[in-house]
C-alpha cells in the first residue's frame, strides 16, 4: 500500500497560503480545526487501514467479544496469520517453544497483543518511500514509532502497571500525525523537518514551528484526529494529541501519556529512527516523580535502550 504523492498538493497550497496569513497569530482555533479536518479527510481518501484491521480493533475494543471472535477474523487472512505467528515466535515475546496456531497465540498473549501486531503489520505498509528531509524517510519515522512503542511497553512492565499492551499501541501510533502532514502538506512538513535538523543549540519546539508553518496545525492535532477517525482507543487518541506536552493536560491519571513522552524522549535522544520531533525534550525528575515514574528507572531504561529496541526487527 503506497500513497499518491500528488494528491496532497491542493492542501499543501491551502496550508502554505494560510500559513502566510497567520504568521502573526496561530491561535485561530476554528481555522486550525478546519485544516485538521481537511487533512484527515484527505488522507482517508489516499489510504486507510485494511478492513480486517478495522474489524480487529472493533472486536477487541468490544467488551463483549472473546478469543473465538478474534480468531474467526484473523484466520480469514493467511498473510496476517503468518505475520502474527512470526512476531509471536520472535524474541519480542520470548515465549518458550514454537506457537503453531493463531488460536494458541491468542490464548497465550491475549486479544490486545494480537490486535497490536495486526495494527503494526498494517501501519508499517503506510510508512514507505517518502523523504521527510535530508537523512530521514517515512520508514525512519516508522522505526521510531515502533521503538517508542516497545520502550513504553518495557517501562510499563518494569513499573508493573496494567498498561503493557496499551503502552505499546499508544507508542506505536504516537507520531501518525507526522504521516498525515507529510502526505497532505509535504513541502511545509519538509521545511519544518529541515529546520529542526539544522537546529543544534538551545531549546527547540517542533510543534510550535509546525503551527507557524502550517496555519496553526501541528502533528499532535492531526494525529489525535486520525486516531479518532481510525477508532483507536480514547487513551491512544489522548497520547497522539499530547505526547509532547503531557504537563498541559488537566488533572487526572495520565500515566500512559507520560510513559510515551518518556519513551519518545529516550528514543529520540538515542537516535532511534526519525528523532527530530522530540530530540530537544527534557525529562524533569520532579514531573516524573509526580506522575509516579521513578527517575532512576528512566535512566536504567536509557542505559539499556539498544537492548530493549533490538527485539523490534520483526515489526519494522
C-alpha positions as CSV (number, residue, x, y, z in Angstrom):
1,X,0.0,0.0,0.0
2,X,1.5,3.4,-1.1
3,X,0.5,7.0,-1.0
4,X,-0.1,9.1,-4.1
5,X,2.4,11.9,-3.7
6,X,0.5,14.2,-6.0
7,X,-2.9,14.1,-4.2
8,X,-1.8,16.3,-1.3
9,X,-0.8,19.3,-3.5
10,X,-4.0,21.2,-3.2
11,X,-4.0,21.0,0.6
12,X,-0.3,22.0,0.6
13,X,-1.2,25.2,-1.2
14,X,-4.0,25.8,1.2
15,X,-1.8,25.3,4.2
16,X,1.0,27.4,2.9
17,X,-1.4,30.2,1.9
18,X,-3.0,30.2,5.4
19,X,0.4,30.0,7.0
20,X,1.4,33.3,5.3
21,X,-1.7,35.0,6.6
22,X,-1.3,33.6,10.1
23,X,2.4,34.1,10.9
24,X,1.5,36.8,13.4
25,X,-1.1,34.7,15.1
26,X,-1.6,30.9,15.1
27,X,-4.4,30.9,17.7
28,X,-7.4,30.8,15.4
29,X,-8.8,27.6,16.7
30,X,-11.7,27.3,14.3
31,X,-9.4,27.8,11.3
32,X,-6.9,25.2,12.7
33,X,-9.7,22.7,13.3
34,X,-10.9,23.1,9.7
35,X,-7.4,22.4,8.4
36,X,-7.1,19.4,10.7
37,X,-10.5,18.1,9.4
38,X,-9.5,18.7,5.8
39,X,-6.1,16.9,6.2
40,X,-7.6,13.8,7.9
41,X,-10.4,13.7,5.3
42,X,-7.7,14.0,2.5
43,X,-5.6,11.1,4.0
44,X,-8.7,9.0,4.3
45,X,-9.1,9.1,0.6
46,X,-5.4,8.3,0.0
47,X,-5.0,5.4,2.4
48,X,-7.0,3.6,5.1
49,X,-6.4,0.8,7.4
50,X,-7.2,-2.6,5.8
51,X,-10.8,-3.6,6.6
52,X,-9.6,-6.7,8.6
53,X,-7.5,-4.4,10.9
54,X,-10.6,-2.2,11.4
55,X,-12.6,-5.3,12.3
56,X,-9.9,-6.5,14.7
57,X,-9.8,-3.1,16.5
58,X,-13.6,-3.0,16.7
59,X,-13.8,-6.6,18.0
60,X,-11.0,-6.2,20.7
61,X,-12.5,-2.9,21.9
62,X,-15.9,-4.5,22.3
63,X,-16.1,-5.7,26.0
64,X,-18.5,-8.5,24.9
65,X,-16.0,-10.0,22.4
66,X,-13.9,-13.1,23.1
67,X,-10.9,-15.0,21.7
68,X,-13.1,-17.1,19.4
69,X,-14.5,-13.9,17.7
70,X,-11.0,-12.6,17.1
71,X,-9.8,-16.0,15.8
72,X,-12.6,-16.1,13.3
73,X,-11.5,-12.7,11.9
74,X,-7.7,-13.3,11.8
75,X,-8.0,-16.8,10.4
76,X,-9.6,-15.4,7.2
77,X,-6.3,-13.7,6.2
78,X,-3.5,-16.2,5.7
79,X,-0.9,-13.4,5.2
80,X,-1.8,-11.8,8.5
81,X,-1.8,-15.2,10.3
82,X,1.8,-15.7,9.0
83,X,2.9,-12.3,10.1
84,X,1.3,-12.6,13.6
85,X,3.0,-16.0,14.2
86,X,6.4,-14.7,13.1
87,X,6.2,-11.9,15.6
88,X,4.7,-14.2,18.3
89,X,7.6,-16.6,17.8
90,X,10.3,-13.9,17.7
91,X,12.4,-12.7,20.6
92,X,9.9,-9.8,21.1
93,X,7.7,-12.0,23.2
94,X,10.2,-14.6,24.3
95,X,7.8,-17.4,24.6
96,X,9.1,-20.9,25.3
97,X,8.7,-23.2,22.3
98,X,7.1,-22.5,18.9
99,X,3.5,-21.4,18.7
100,X,2.0,-23.0,15.6
101,X,-1.6,-21.7,15.6
102,X,-3.2,-18.3,15.8
103,X,-5.7,-19.7,18.3
104,X,-2.9,-20.7,20.6
105,X,-1.3,-17.3,20.2
106,X,-4.5,-15.5,21.2
107,X,-4.8,-17.7,24.3
108,X,-1.2,-17.1,25.4
109,X,-0.9,-13.4,24.6
110,X,-4.4,-12.1,24.8
111,X,-6.6,-10.1,22.4
112,X,-4.8,-6.8,22.8
113,X,-1.4,-8.2,21.9
114,X,-2.8,-9.8,18.7
115,X,-4.5,-6.5,17.8
116,X,-1.3,-4.6,18.3
117,X,0.6,-7.0,15.9
118,X,-2.2,-6.6,13.3
119,X,-2.0,-2.8,13.6
120,X,1.8,-2.9,13.3
121,X,1.5,-5.0,10.2
122,X,-1.0,-2.6,8.6
123,X,0.7,0.7,9.6
124,X,4.1,-0.5,8.6
125,X,2.9,-0.6,5.0
126,X,1.9,3.1,5.1
127,X,5.3,4.4,6.1
128,X,7.1,3.8,2.9
129,X,9.3,5.6,0.4
130,X,8.7,9.2,1.1
131,X,11.5,11.5,2.2
132,X,11.0,13.7,5.3
133,X,14.2,15.7,5.0
134,X,17.9,15.1,4.5
135,X,18.8,11.8,6.2
136,X,15.2,10.7,7.1
137,X,12.4,8.9,5.3
138,X,9.0,7.8,6.3
139,X,10.5,4.3,7.1
140,X,12.7,6.0,9.7
141,X,9.6,7.6,11.2
142,X,8.0,4.1,11.5
143,X,11.2,2.7,13.0
144,X,11.0,5.5,15.6
145,X,7.3,4.8,16.3
146,X,7.9,1.1,16.9
147,X,10.9,1.8,19.1
148,X,8.7,4.2,21.2
149,X,6.0,1.6,21.5
150,X,8.5,-1.1,22.7
151,X,10.2,1.3,25.2
152,X,6.8,2.5,26.6
153,X,5.8,-1.2,26.9
154,X,9.0,-2.0,28.7
155,X,8.6,0.9,31.1
156,X,5.0,-0.3,31.9
157,X,6.3,-3.8,32.5
158,X,9.1,-2.6,34.8
159,X,6.6,-0.4,36.8
160,X,4.2,-3.4,37.0
161,X,1.2,-1.3,35.8
162,X,-1.6,-2.8,33.7
163,X,-0.8,-0.8,30.7
164,X,1.7,-3.0,28.8
165,X,-0.3,-3.7,25.6
166,X,-1.9,-0.2,25.7
167,X,1.5,1.4,26.1
168,X,2.9,-0.5,23.1
169,X,-0.1,0.6,20.8
170,X,0.0,4.2,22.1
171,X,3.7,4.5,21.5
172,X,3.4,2.9,18.1
173,X,0.8,5.4,16.8
174,X,2.0,8.5,18.7
175,X,3.5,10.2,15.6
176,X,0.9,9.2,13.0
177,X,0.2,12.9,12.7
178,X,3.6,13.4,11.0
179,X,2.4,10.9,8.4
180,X,-0.7,13.0,7.8
181,X,1.2,16.2,7.4
182,X,3.8,14.6,5.2
183,X,1.1,13.2,2.8
184,X,-1.2,16.2,2.8
185,X,1.3,19.1,3.1
186,X,4.7,17.7,2.1
187,X,6.5,20.9,1.4
188,X,5.7,22.7,4.7
189,X,6.4,19.5,6.6
190,X,9.8,19.0,4.9
191,X,10.7,22.7,5.7
192,X,9.8,22.1,9.3
193,X,11.9,18.9,9.4
194,X,14.8,20.6,7.7
195,X,14.8,23.5,10.1
196,X,14.7,21.0,13.0
197,X,17.6,19.0,11.6
198,X,19.8,22.1,11.3
199,X,19.0,23.3,14.9
200,X,21.9,22.3,17.1
201,X,21.9,24.6,20.1
202,X,19.3,25.7,22.7
203,X,15.7,24.9,23.1
204,X,13.6,23.9,20.1
205,X,9.8,23.4,19.9
206,X,9.0,21.2,16.9
207,X,5.2,21.6,17.3
208,X,5.4,25.4,17.6
209,X,7.4,25.5,14.3
210,X,4.7,23.3,12.7
211,X,2.0,25.6,13.8
212,X,3.9,28.6,12.5
213,X,4.5,27.0,9.1
214,X,1.1,25.2,8.7
215,X,-1.6,27.7,9.7
216,X,-1.8,26.8,13.4
217,X,-1.7,23.0,12.9
218,X,0.8,20.5,14.3
219,X,1.2,16.8,14.1
220,X,-0.3,16.2,17.6
221,X,-3.6,17.7,16.4
222,X,-3.5,15.7,13.2
223,X,-2.6,12.5,15.0
224,X,-5.4,12.8,17.6
225,X,-8.0,13.4,14.9
226,X,-6.7,10.5,12.7
227,X,-6.6,8.2,15.7
228,X,-10.2,9.1,16.4
229,X,-11.2,8.5,12.7
230,X,-9.5,5.1,12.8
231,X,-11.3,4.3,16.0
232,X,-8.3,3.7,18.2
233,X,-9.0,3.7,21.9
234,X,-9.6,7.1,23.5
235,X,-6.4,6.7,25.6
236,X,-4.4,6.3,22.4
237,X,-6.1,9.4,20.9
238,X,-5.0,11.3,24.0
239,X,-1.4,10.2,23.6
240,X,-1.4,11.1,19.9
241,X,-2.6,14.6,20.8
242,X,-0.5,15.3,23.9
243,X,2.7,13.2,23.8
244,X,5.0,16.3,23.6
245,X,3.2,18.3,26.4
246,X,1.6,15.9,29.0
247,X,2.1,18.6,31.6
248,X,-0.6,20.6,29.9
249,X,-3.3,18.0,30.5
250,X,-6.0,18.7,33.1
251,X,-5.7,16.8,36.4
252,X,-6.3,13.1,36.2
253,X,-4.4,9.9,35.7
254,X,-2.4,10.4,32.5
255,X,0.3,7.9,33.2
256,X,0.0,6.4,29.7
257,X,0.8,9.8,28.1
258,X,3.7,10.3,30.4
259,X,5.1,6.9,29.6
260,X,5.0,7.6,25.9
261,X,6.5,11.1,26.5
262,X,9.4,9.5,28.3
263,X,9.8,6.7,25.7
264,X,9.7,9.3,22.9
265,X,12.4,11.4,24.5
266,X,14.7,8.4,25.2
267,X,14.3,7.1,21.7
268,X,14.9,10.5,20.1
269,X,18.0,11.1,22.1
270,X,19.1,7.5,21.5
271,X,18.9,8.1,17.7
272,X,16.1,5.6,17.1
273,X,14.8,6.4,13.7
274,X,13.3,9.8,12.9
275,X,14.1,11.7,16.1
276,X,13.6,15.4,15.3
277,X,10.2,15.9,17.0
278,X,11.4,15.0,20.5
279,X,15.2,15.5,20.3
280,X,15.2,18.6,22.5
281,X,12.7,17.5,25.0
282,X,13.8,17.4,28.7
283,X,12.9,14.9,31.3
284,X,12.2,16.7,34.6
285,X,12.6,14.5,37.6
286,X,10.0,16.4,39.6
287,X,7.4,15.9,36.9
288,X,8.3,12.3,36.6
289,X,8.1,11.6,40.3
290,X,4.8,13.5,40.5
291,X,3.4,11.1,37.8
292,X,4.7,8.0,39.7
293,X,7.6,7.4,37.3
294,X,10.9,6.7,39.1
295,X,13.7,8.8,37.5
296,X,16.2,6.0,38.3
297,X,14.0,3.6,36.2
298,X,14.2,6.1,33.3
299,X,17.9,6.2,33.5
300,X,18.1,2.4,33.6
301,X,16.0,2.3,30.5
302,X,18.2,4.8,28.8
303,X,21.2,2.7,29.5
304,X,19.6,-0.4,28.1
305,X,17.8,1.3,25.3
306,X,19.6,-0.6,22.5
307,X,18.9,-4.0,24.0
308,X,15.2,-3.1,24.6
309,X,14.8,-1.9,21.0
310,X,16.7,-4.8,19.4
311,X,13.7,-7.1,19.6
312,X,11.7,-5.0,17.1
313,X,13.2,-6.3,13.8
314,X,10.1,-8.3,13.0
315,X,7.9,-5.2,13.4
316,X,9.8,-2.7,11.2
